[in-house]
Amino acid sequence: MNAHDQRFGLDRRVTLAVPLALDSGAALASVEIAYESYGTLNADASNAILICHALTGDQHVAAQHPRTGKPGWWTRLVGEGKPIDPARHFIVCANVLGGCMGSTGPGSTDPATGKPYAMAFPVITIRDMVRAQAALLDHLEADRPLLAQIDAGRRAAWLLCLASLEKQDEGGI
C-alpha cells in the first residue's frame, strides 16, 4: 500500500463507480460511502478486518469523532497494543448505507431532483448495506474473505449476508 494513497486514513469517502442495485428492485444511481481505515494493508491483502457498527452508530471506531470531539466508540478493542492493532491489521469501518454520518441516506441529495431524498429514499435491507460495504472493500483492494469481520450491533445477520455474498461470488449457495 502506498502511504500517500488517498483511499486510506481517517474521515474518507468514496463514490461507487456504478449504481447500486437494491433488493427492492430500485437502484441508487450515486452512492457515497463514508469510512475510516487504520493500519496498512499488507502485500497479499490478508490482514484486513471489517468492523460493522450498530445501526445508530458511525464509522469513527478508534479515532476522535470530528463532530463531537469524543474518542472513537471502540477504543478499548482497537488501537496500538490492543486485540485489533493497526500495527498488525488493516481495519475498515464504514458508515452504513442509509446512515446519517456521511454515507448515502435520506439526507443525501437525490441526483434526479437535486433535493434531499427524505421520505423518497428507497427501502433498503441489511443485504443492501452489505453490498455497499463489499463495493468499498473492492475499492480498497481488501481481499475477501477477510481476516476477520466483527459486528458491534447487527449480530449475525450482517456477517451472514456478507458470507453469502462471498459464496455467490464463488458460485456457491
N, C-alpha and C positions, 0 to 999 in steps of 0.2 A: 504494500500500500504506500502510495506517495504521501509524505507528510503534509503536502500542500493541496491534497485532493479536497476540494470544497464539499464533497459528499459527506465527509466525516467531521464530527465535532458536535458542539452544543448548539441548540436552537436552530436546527436546519429544517429546510422544506424542499420538497421535490414535487413537481407537477408530472403526473404519469403521462407517458408518451401516447397512450391510446385510451379511448373511452373505457370505462369500467362497466361491464355487464353486471346487472343485479339479478338476484333470484326472482324478483317481482316481474322480470321481463323488461323493465326500464333499463336505461343506461345513463351514466353520468359522463357527459362529454369531456369535462375537465375535472380532474381530481388532484387536489393538493394534499400531501401527507406531511404533517409536522412530526419531527422526530429528533432524538438525540442519540449520539453514539459515544462510547467510551472505549479506550484502548485501541489496539491496532489489529486489523485483520491480517492473519498470517498468510504466508505464501500459498498454502494449499487451501485456504479459507475454511479450515477445520476447527477454528476456535470461536465461532460465532454463537452467541446466546441471545435469544429474543426474550425480552421481558414484556409481558402484557399487563397493562394497568386495569384497575377497576373501571366499570362503566362511567363513573363520575370522576375519574382521575385524569392524569395527563402524562406526558412524556418525560417530565422532569424528575427522573428516578433518583439521580445521585448528585445533581448539581443544584446550585441555588436557583430558585424559581425566579424568572425575570420580572414577573408582575408583583409577587408578594415579598420577595427577598428572603423567604424561608428556605431552609435546606430541602433537598430532594426528599421524597416520601419513603425511600428505602435505603437510606444511607447506612443503616445497621447491617445490611446484607451486601451492598455494592460499594466498592471502594478499595483503596490500597490496603493490602493485608487482610481483606475480608473474603468470605467464601466466593463471591463473584468479583474478581480482581482484574482491573484493566491492564495490569502488567502481564496477565496470562490470557485474558479473554477479550474478544471483540463483542461489546454489549450494545444492543439496539433496543430502544423503547420508542414506539410511535404512538402519537395521539390517534385514537380510533376514527375511522370514517364515521361521520355524523357527530363527532365531538366538537367541543367549543374552544379548544386550545390550539387552533391553527390548521387542523385538517378540515377538508370539505364537509360542511354540515349545513343545517338550516340557516345559519347566519352568513353563509358564503353567498357571493354574487352568482346568480344563475346567468350563465353566458348568453342564454337565449333572450332574456328580458332586460339584463343589466341591473336588476334589482335583487335583493336578498331572496333566497328560496323561501324562507319562513315555512309556512304550512304546506307549500308546494314541494318541499323536499321529499324525494321518493322514500317509501318504506324500505328500510334496509334490515338485513339479517346479520347475525354473527358471522355467517359464512361470507357475506359481502365484505364485512370488516376484515376478515382473514384474507380474502382475495386481494384487498388493497395492501395489506401488510406483506403478502407474498410478492406483490409487484415491487414494493420498496426493497425487500431483500434481494430481488433480482437486480434492481438498480444499484445496490451496494455491492453486488457480486459476492454475496454471502451464500456459500453453497448450502443446499438443503439436501439431506436432513441436517439440521443444526446440531451443534454440540449439546445444547440444552434449550428447552422452552419452559419458561417459568411464568406462571399466571398468578397475578395478585388479586384477582377478583371474579373472573368469569368461570373459574374452576375448569372442569374437564371439557366443557362444550367448545371453548376456543381452541384448545390444543387438539381435540379430536377432529375438528374441522380442518385444521392445518395438516394433520396427519392424513386425512382423507384426500386433501388436495395433492399431497405428495404421492399417494398411491395412484391417483388418477394420472398424474404426470408420468408415472412409470407403467401405466396400463393396468393397474390393479383395481381393486374394489369394484 
